[in-house]
Amino acid sequence: MAILPQAAVAFTSAVALTGVCSGAVFAHSSSSLHKPVYAFVVNSDTPTGQHGSLAMVDTASNQTVKVFKDGLGENPESVAVSPNGETAYVASFGDVTHAQVPQIVTALNAETGKILATVQVGLQPVQVVLSPDSKHLYVVNSGTVPDPGSIQVIDTTTLTVTATFSGIHNPAGIALSHNGRRAYVTDQSGNSVRVIDTSDGSIINTITLGDADVQPTGIVLSSDGRRAYVAENAAGAVAVIDTNADKVVGNAIRLPGFGMPYGLALTPDNKHLYVTEASSDEVAVVDTATATAKPNTITVGRNPTSVAITPDGESAYVTSASDDSKGVSVINTHTDTVSASLNTGSSPFGIAITH
């Protein structure tokens, strides 16, 4: 099992991931043509998660303007926000100090915090992601040792579960094709990426990630959909997949830190990939043209988990689950230095940035 941030410290049979961030969209604060842009950060309050919250950060000032606490489940870890910024969806992993039970996804009004619905899902949900048309929310239930986990689909109109996809063993991350017809899911126990037909949940391909047990976690697609990048947690590397052929391209990209990559995000031009390295409190930067990592890493808060890139490519936002004072690090992507450190609450884990 992969060495993971946060939850696995107390419950090592769990798979925990919110690393793959729910779309990061950002308009620079200097622009008066755009409405305010907010970063939504889920504060998991590990290990029990009894006081988890969702913080709303104004990206123009990097100040927390609202904090929503009511109606969330135990240990919230992942968030997705609708493109219009009106609805937030929060997945709660559960209290890792007790026996695991089915958890919930909370849908709430992103402006007022009013709870729209709570939807029961499977064991230890680690990621939520919206379909390209925002009609469906995909939930990655990582499961436990006796429970292999699943992918569940929530209709965002009725806010009910409409499908459950099985056959993936302890899934950790998901990325959707741009037409929404395929889901690429990291399968930790299977040491692979499963390609799923979202119309019926069937597995149409399995992409094996080498011979070693690499424990894949986060996954992200390039903007043209031709490449998928996969964090190999146990190998300290990133695999590159050709999505046309559904095959691994070349050798895995070795990272300069102490490994355990978790969350990752691409710049809008696809030229650089930012990868959190949870065990060494660093972010690595990969040049995708040469498929090599830059020699210098960026030091952030302890136990970095999720990362999101602004659409102008100017900034990367990184959550660190074990460092409240540096809970969110804002990285200037021109200099690859931290320009701001934000305290959004207890144990920030997942992040989504709205239009």
Secondary structure, DSSP 4 states (H G I P E B T S, - for coil): ----STHHHH-TT------B-EEE----TT-SSS---EEEEEE--TTT-TT-EEEEEETTTTEEEEEE-TT--SSEEEEEE-TTS-EEEEEE---TTS-----EEEEEETTT--EEEEEE--SSEEEEEE-TTSSEEEEEE---SS---EEEEEETTTTEEEEEE---SSEEEEEE-TTSSEEEEEETTTTEEEEEETTT--EEEEEE--SS---EEEEEE-TTSSEEEEEETTTTEEEEEETTTTEE-SS-EE-SSS--EEEEEE-TTSSEEEEEETTTTEEEEEETTTTEE-S--EE-SSSEEEEEE-TTSSEEEEEETT-GGGSEEEEETTTTEEEEEE--SSSEEEEEE--
